[in-house]
Amino acid sequence: MPKASVTRLIERDKKTLINFVLDIEKYPEFIPFCIDSKVYEKKEEKNSINIIADLTIGKRPFTDTYKSDVRFDKINDHIHVTNIDGPLNYLENNWKFIQKDNFTEVHFDVDFEIKNKFLNIIMAKSFQFGLNKIADAFQKRAESL
């Protein structure tokens, strides 16, 4: 069961970064191994935004698509993601944003289990490295906005 977390201090305001993370359809433009994304549903309510989306990850011809339930809590500036369908037994990740002067501290953690036990073992050994590459890509893109 790969678990990892990362914290970054990014020179952007909190609202810009939250909107950036919620712009799931742009992920293939800058996230390593993200081949495609599709938002099926986006509902904005008074205190939340709820999104149902697919991400296709991998390297052709080895790709997989998983469907996620993305919930943004506007009051606490927190994004919580769980899987709905796909190659995962479960997925849970969290984004937390804390404004600090001209910077935003971004906390991201992820916990998941792949249905394929062999792939799960491989991912467990290299996931922190992969998460750091993804965080680097997010930070670089966010700072270029």
Order of alpha helices (4+ residues) and beta strands (2+ residues): beta-alpha-beta-beta-beta-beta-beta-beta-alpha
